[in-house]
Amino acid sequence: MVKLPANNPGEFQTMSFRLLAALMAGLIASPALAQHEWPNRPITLMGGFPNGAGTDIYARRLAEPLSRALGQPVVVDNRTGAGGNIGSDFVAKARPDGYTFYFGTAGTHAINATLYKNLPFDVQRDFTPVVLLGDVPNVMIVSTDKRPQFQNCAQVLAAARARPQAVSFGSTGNGASTHLAGVQFAITVNLDLLHVPYRGQPGAMASLLAGDTDLFFNQSGAAMGRIRQGQVRPLAVMSPARLAALPDVPTVAEACGTPPMDTSTWYAILAPANLPEPILRRMNAEVNRIITTPEFRTWLVQDQAITPPAAPNSPEQFRETLARDIARWAEVVRRSGATVD
């Protein structure tokens, strides 16, 4: 309780001004104080694809050590649909206070920039690039049980050339990286393949395992579990070099006699535009520290066949990568003829 002077109006007035000044100083300093104390409540790491997708697998693996590092729970929340645009739009419109981040991909922020004609957000202007999480190659796989006739790429090529549109490939959606990888392969080897889009990873994988589709140009992280279980057979990796996790699987150039191909995409964390600089730098530093530990790096390279980002891995470098890949994938999208209104 503050005791006010009873007999000295001047002293009372002086005290009032001091109290008011202290109050105003506290209000002015509160944003900086909030940033300094970040985080003081749970953080949402939004994803745009279903449970079991490569993004979901990585996000959940990262969330645990990141929660420990930040001292607050990091909750993975997938809002699926429209090639990741539902989740992207949610994050683009969220407050830039450090409590909402997006687990994005080259699909959501480079491919979709050209694929979708009426995005409700701008992939560059409405986001803060935070940190790259690694490059993700595609792997051409077939069902071990349903397609015993496809033991190598040469047999796929022979079947597709004998009957155009008879060999099909599933994808995680029209214009997704799994679709564009198949298109790039078909154009390179001059094949007429039938594209069958599904809504996400589970549907495309179920189709392959059931024998409803012949091929799946799947992302490595989502494919590795099925490969190790023997449910699917990898015929080629769509990267310039073989993968450490699949040393016996040839590149598509080696397996199919094509020029070298690289359909790798990336995973990354983004935030709403205008994320405060102290939060941006801390989030970048904590994620970099985690993904460069020997344990996490082994999980990336050996379990997920993901290439870790090169160091240093700064927000500025990620911004440059994003701008470059928007242009790169725009050409692939145009060649595929894919478009979504």
N, C-alpha and C positions, 0 to 999 in steps of 0.2 A: 504494500500500500504506500502510495506517495503522499507525504505530508506537505500541504501547501502553506506558504507563509501567510499569516493572518493579518499582519499590520503593515506590510510593505508592498503596495501595488506594483511598484517598479520592479521589485525582485520577482514578483509573480509573473509580470509580463516578460521579463528576461527568461525565466524558466520555461514559459510557454513557447517562446520562439525556439529555444534549444530543443525542446521535445519535438516540435514540428520539424525542425531541420533534421533531427536524427531519424524521424519517421520517413521523411522524403528520401534521405540518403539510403535507407534500407530498401525502399521501393525501387529506386534507381538501380541499386546493386543486385536486385533479385535475379535477373536473367543470368548474369555472370555467376552468381552463387549457385543457381540451378545447374548450370553447365559444369561448374566445379564439382558438384556433388553427384553428377551423373555417373552411373544410373542409381536411382533409389526406388525402382519398382521393376516388375518384369518387362522384358523386351520381347517383341514379336518379330520372328523371322518368317516373313510371308513367302510361300511358294505358289507357283502357278500351275502345278501338275499333280496328278494323283499320287496317293501313297504307293510306294514301290517303284516310282520313277527314279531315274538317276539323281535328279535334283533332291528328291525326298530322302534318298539314302544318304547322300552327302550332308544335307542340312542337319539331319538327326545325329549323324556322327560328329559334326562340328559343334552342335548345340551344347553338348555335355561339358567339354573342356572350356568352351566360351562362357558358359554359365559360371563355372568356378573362377575364371579369370576376372569377370566383371562383378562377381558377388551378387548377381541377381539371376533368376531363371530366364533362359532364352527359350521361348516357346515357338515351335514350328507349327504354322497354320497354313494349310494348303487351300487356296481358293481357286478352283480349276475352271477351265473353259476358255474358248476363243484363243487357243494357242498360247496361253499364259497371260492374255490381256486382262482378264478379270482381276487377277492378283496385281498386275502392273498398275492398273487404273486405281485400285484401292490405295496402293503405296504412293502413287503420284499425287493423290489428293489428301494424304495424311499430313499431320503436323510434323515439321522437321525438328522434332524435339529429342531424337535419339532413341525413341521407343518403338519405332516401326521401321524395319529394313526389309529388303526384297532379295530373295535368292534368285537372281536372274541368270539368263543364258544368252548366248549369241542368237538363239532363236527369238527370245522375247524382246531383245533390244537391238538386234542388227537385222535379222531376217524380217521380222514383223514390220520394220520401218518401211519396207517396200511392199511386202505381201499384202498388208491391210491398207486399204485406200482411205479409210475414215477412222483412224485411231482417235480416241478421246483424250489423248495425251501426246506429248512430244518426247521421244525416247532419249533425247539429249537435254533439252531445256528443262524438263520437269523432274529430273533425277540428279542426284549427287553420286557419281561413281566412287565407291569406297575401296574395294579391293578385289583383285582377280583371285580365283580359287584353283585354276588349272585348266589345261586343254584336254578336251574329251574327244577321242577319235571314234569313228564308226567301225563296226565289225559286221561283215556279211555272214549271216548265220542261216542254217537250215535246221529243220527238225530231224533229230537223229533217228527216230522211229518212223516218221511219215515220209521222209525223203531219202531212203537208203541209196537211191540212184545218183544222188548228188554228193559225191565224195570229194570233188574238187571243182575249181572254177571252170575248167575246160568242159566238163559235163553240163554245167549250167548254160554255158555259151552255146553248146551244140543243140540242146533242147530248145532254147529260145530262138535260135536261128532257123530251126526246122519248122517251128510253128509260132509265128508272131502272135503276141498277146496270150499265148498259152501259159507262159511262166509269169507268175504274179509276185508282187512284193507288197507286204503290209507296211504301214507307217503309223506314227503316233498322231497323225493329223495332216490335212492338206497344207503344204508349205512348211511343215516341221522339218528340222534338220534330217530326220530319218527319211522323209520324203525326198528332199533335195539331194541327199546322198545317193539315193536310188536313181534319181533323174540324171545326176552327174555321171554315174556309172553307165547307165544305158546310153547316154549320148557319146561317151568316150569309146565304148565298144560297139556302137552302132546296133543297138538292140531295141526291139519294140516290146517292152515289158508292161504288164497290166498293174496299175497302181490301185491298191485297196486301202483307203484311209480309215483309221479307227480313232476313237476319242481317248488317246493316251496310251501309255505303256501296257497296262494290263490287257486291254482288248487286242492290241497288235500281237503281243506275245501269245495269248490264248489262241488266236487264229493260227499262228505258226505251228504251235504244238498240236493243234487239232488237225492240221493238214489242210486247212482252208486256204492258206497262202503258202507259196513256195520259199520265199526269201524274206529276210528282215535285215535291213541295214541299220542295226541297232546301235545305240550309244554303248561304249565299252562298259561303263560302270553298271548299267542296268543289265547287261548281258552276262557279266562274269559269273554270277551265281548259277545260272542255267548251264553255262559252259562247264563249270567245275562239277556240276551234278550229272553231266553227260546227257542232258535233255536236248541240247542243241549242239550242232557241229559248226565251228568257225571255219570258213573257207578262205577268208582274206581279211586283213586289216586295211582300212582305207586311209593310210597315213604313209608318208615318205619312207619311214623305217619301221622295222618290226618293233613290237611292244615287249618290254621286259616281262610283263605278266603272261604273254603268249609267245614265247620265243620260237616255238615250232610252227606258228601260223604265218604264212608268207604275206607280204604286202600284196595289194591288188595288182601292182605292176608285175611282181614275180609270179603270182598265181594265174593271172589272166593275160599276160603279155601286153598290157596297156602302158601308156606313159604314166609316170608317177602321179598319184592322186592324193589330195589332202582335203578331207571333208570335216576335219576337226572343228569343233565348236568350243566355247569356253563356258565355265561357270563363274559367277561373281556375285558380290554383294553390292547392292545399291540402296540409296536412301532417298527420301523426298528432296527436292531442290532446296538449297539454302540451309543444309545441315550445318550447325555451328562448327567452326574450325576445330576447337578442342575435342569435340566428340568425334569428328571425322578422323583426326589423327590418332586418337586412342583406339578407336575401333579397328583402323587399319593396322596399328601396331600389334594389338592383341591377336587378331586373326593371323597375321604373318608369323607371329611367334608360335602359334599352335601348329599351323600347317607345315612349318619347317622343322618341327621336332622329329627325331628319327622314327618314333613310333607312328606318327601321323603320316609322314612321308612314305613309309613302307606300306601303310594301308592304301594310300593313293596309288602308288606305282604297281604294287604287287596284287592287291585285291581288286582295285577298280580300274586299272590300266589307264589312269589319268596322269598326264604329265604336269608336275607342279609348276607354278609360275616362276619365271626367272627373277632373280633378285637384282636390284631393289624393286619391290612391288608396290609402287606408290599410287595414290589416286590419280595423279597427273598422267602416269603411264597408262593406267586403265582408260582414262578419257581418250587418249590417243588411239588405243586399241579399238575402242568403240567406234570412233569416227572412221577408222580405216576399214573395219569390218562391215559397217553399214554400206560402204561403197562396194566392197568385195562381194557380199551376198546379194546386192541389188542385181548384179549381172547374172548370178545363178538363178535368181527368181525369175528374171526376164526370160532366160533360156528355157526354164521349165514351163512357162506359160501359166503358172499358178497365180491365183489372185483371190482375195477375199474382200467383199464389200462390207 
